[in-house]
C-alpha cells in the first residue's frame, strides 16, 4: 500500500505486486458480498410476502442473517480495494437476482435478460479493469482534510438537494394519491423517487465504511490510538446511522414494491452514487489517465444499459407465465347510474399469475399482497336484456379461476355505455371483482 499522510497529497503512483493481490482479494470479497446481499434481499422479500404464515417469519429472519453477513464481508472488502472499483461490483447482484427468480420463483429467462447479464459483466469488468488501480493508506489527518475539499463539499450539497427534491416529489404523489387524485406517471415516479432518495443517502455509508477501514488499518499496522480521535467516532456514528436508514428504506421498498423492479432500481442508483462518492472523497479519480477515464465511463454506461435490459418490463412480466387461452368472459356489474345491472361482454385476451397490489404501495403487505390472475379484457357494456342466453352468467362453469380476486383500472362510469375497456389488476376506484368461469366466465362487480 502507498501511505498518504498530511504532508503527502497524492502518494506514490507506482502500484506494487502486493497492491495488485490486495485489489483482487477486495474484488473477490466484493463479488461474494454482492451476491450474498441480493440473495438475502430476495429471501427477505419472500418472507414479507408469506409473513401471514409461520414459515414467512423464518424466511425473513434467514434473509436478514444472510444480508447482514454479506454486508460485513462487503465492509471488509474496502480494506483491500478502492471504493470506485468495489461499487461497480454491486452489479453482480442483478445476475444473481436473475438466477434466483428463475430457479426459485420459476420466472422465464428471456433473450433480453441474457443480453443484459452479458452487458453487466462486460461493463463491470471494463470499469474495474480501467478504474483506479492504486491502493492508498490514508492517515487520520488526511481523512479529515478530505472533508474540506471544495469538490466534496459541493458534491454533498448537490446530493442533499437532489435527495430532498426526490423525497418531496414522492411525498407529494403519495399525498395526492391518498386524496383519490391520480398523478402523471405515478406508477413509475413513486418507486423511482423512493429509490433515488434512499440511495443518495444510503451510499454515503460506503464512504464511511472505507474511512473506518482506514482507521482500523492505522490501529493495526501503526499502533495509532484511533479511539482518541473525534474523527473515528464521527465516522462510526455516521456509518451506523446511514446503514440504519438504508436498511429501513430497503425493507420498506421490498415490502411495498415488486422486488423484480425495485431491487434493480435501488442497486443501480446505489452503484452510481457509491462510485462517484468514493471517487470524489478519496480523490481516487485524480490518478486516472485519459484512456482510463474513457474506459471507465464506457464501462459504467454499458453496465447501466445491461441493468436497463434486466429491469422488468410489461412484456417480460407477461411472458414469465404460460400464455392463457382466449376465452369469452361475462362480467355482471351494478352501476350507480343504472336502475338494474348491466353486463360487460368481452374476450379474455391475457391472463398471467402475479402478485396483485393496491394503488397505495405503502400499505402493509399482509393486507395488499395476494396471488391473483392478471386479466385483460376488450369489452363493452350492454343491457342484460341484450345478452344471448348462451352467455348468461347462469351458464358459467366454475373452474381453476374460481374465487380469484382482481381489481380493475377503470372508472365506475366505464360500466355505463358502449365503451371499449382495457382492464388490469391495478385499482384506483375501489371496484373489485370475483372471477370464475371457463368458456363463459362470470364476475360479480362490487363497489368496496
Secondary structure, 3 states (H helix, E strand, C coil): CEEECCCCCCCCCCCCHHHHHHHHHHHHHHHHHHHHHHHHHHHHHHHHHCCCCHHHHHHHHHHHHHHHHHHHHHHHHCCCCCHHHHHHHHHHHHHHHHHHHHHCCCCCCCHHHHHHHHHHHHHHHHHHHHCCCCCEEECHHHHHHHCCCHHHHHHHHHHHHHHHHHHHHHHHHHHHHHCCCCCCCHHHHHHHHHHHHHHHHHCHHHHHHHHHHHHHHHHHHHCCCHHHCHHHHHHHHHHHHHHHHHHHHHHHHHHHCCHHHHHHHHHHHHHHHHHHHHHHHCCCCCCCCHHHHHHHHHHHHHHHHHHHHHCCCHHHHHHCCCCCCCCEEEEEECCCCCCCCEEEEEEEEEEEEEEECCCCCCCCHHHHCEEEEEEEEEEEEEEHHHCCHHHCHHHCCCCCCCCEEEECCCCHHHHCCCCCEECCCCCCCCEEEEEEECCEEEEEEEEC
